[in-house]
């Protein structure tokens, strides 16, 4: 089986870079927690970009279980973006997805 190659999400063609500084860019496979320590102390305007490839839905929540992003299915080409004002609960986000799903996740804060 060929390795999964996900598109880049930092510099998207035809899209402006989110406001603020990038505070996290990471990738992985399967369920994961992502620490966003830059969001722990002060409320900030946050932009998240996410792409995934594999079967099943994805749910991204904060440490209190609050909704951040839901994706019905991962096709490996669609880049999902969401924005919100952060709270201390956003210092750790949880990615709920199947173990075989590859993902890439980037966060900007202003």
N, C-alpha and C positions, 0 to 999 in steps of 0.2 A: 504494500500500500504506500502510495506517495505521501510525503510529508505535507501537512496542511500549511498553506501560505496565506496569511491574512493580510489584507491591505493595510497600509500605514494609516494612522489616524491623527497624527500630529499636524501634518501639512496636507490638507485635503485640497485637491484641485477644485477650483470654483467656489471655495469656501474661505472665509476669513478666519484667522487664528483667533480663538477665544480671548477675551480681555483678561488681563492679569498675568501672573506667573504660573508656569507649569509646576505643580507640586507633586505629581506622581505620574509615571508612565510605566506600566508593567504588563506582563502577559503570563498566561498559565493554561492549565488544563484541568477541568473539573471544578468542583465546589471550592471556594476559597474566601478567606477574610483578607481585606486590603486595608492597611493602616494609613490614615490620612492625618498624621499628627499636626500638620500645618493648620488644620481646621479646628483644633481642640479648644483654643482659648478665645478667639474673637470671631464673631459672625462675619462671613465673607460671601461675596457673590461667587458662586461655583458653577463651572461648566464641566460636564462629564461627556466624554465620547467613548463608545463601546462598540466592538465588533466581535462576532463569534461565528464558529463553524461547527456543526454537529447537530445531533437530534435532540429535540425537546425544547421546552421554554426556558427562559432565564428570568429570575427575579433578583433585583438588586435592592437591598434594604440597608437602613442605618443600624447602629448597635441596639436601638430600642425596637427594631422591627418595622420602623416607619418606611413607607414606600419611597423609592427613588426612581426605579425604572423597571418596566416589564417588557420582555421581548417574547413574542409568540413562538418564534422559531429562528434558528441561526442558519443563514444561508452563506456566510463567509464573504459576502460582498457589500451588504448594507451596513452603513455606519449609523449608529443611533446616538443622538445627542439630547441631553436634558440639562436644564439649568435651574438653580434654586438659591436661596439664601441659607447658609449653613447654620447649624447649631452644634453644641458639643457632642451630640449623639452621632454626628457625621464624621467624627475622628476615626471611626472604624466602620467600614461597609462590608456587607456580606453578599457574595455572589452565590445564589442557589441555582445549580444546573447539573446536568448529567455528567458523570465522570469522564466521558469521552469527548466532551465539548472543549474545543480550543477557544481561547478568548484573548483580547487585547483591550486595555483599559487606560485612559488618560484623563487627568484632572487638572483644571486650571482654577486659580482663586484670585480674586481682585478685591 
